[in-house]
Amino acid sequence: MGNGPGSHRPSGNTSQEQDHYSARAPRFPSHALVEARTSWWNPFAKSSAVLLDMSVTGFKIQFVERVSLKKEDKLQLIIPLEPFGLMGGGRLNLKAQVKWFDEPVMRAGGMFLNCSDQERLMIEGILASVISRRPA
C-alpha cells in the first residue's frame, strides 16, 4: 500500500526516512468522521474523511470522495469532539501538512502544524478517549 503509482508515501529506501518514520509517536485507531479543508480561503473546498488513526503529532485519513492532493499540501482538519466525549459538541480545528497520499485508496497521512498548548491538550484528550475505549 502506498508505494505504487500515484503514491507520494516515502519509499523507505533512505536511512533518514526510516529513522523519521520509525521514531514517530504511537498512533491510535479512531474511525471518526472528520472534515478536511484543502483551501484556507475557500470554505467550499472541503471533503469528508475517516480519521483512521492519530498521534500527538500526526494522522492518517481516508477520504470518502475523490480528492487531489500531493506531498506538502496544507489541510485544515476539523475534528468533532462529541464522538470522543469531549466538550459537548465542539470541534477542534488543526492545521496540517500532507506527508504522503495514496490516490488509489484515497488515503493520506501527515503532521499537525504549529499546535498551541490548548490544541495539544485536546489531541491528548482525544487519544485518552480512544485508548479508554479499546478492548482489553
Beta strands, then each sheet from edge to edge (+ up, - down):
strand 1: 28-37
strand 2: 46-54
strand 3: 58-63
strand 4: 74-80
strand 5: 91-102
strand 6: 107-112
sheet 1: 1+ 2- 3+ 6- 5+ 4- 1+
end
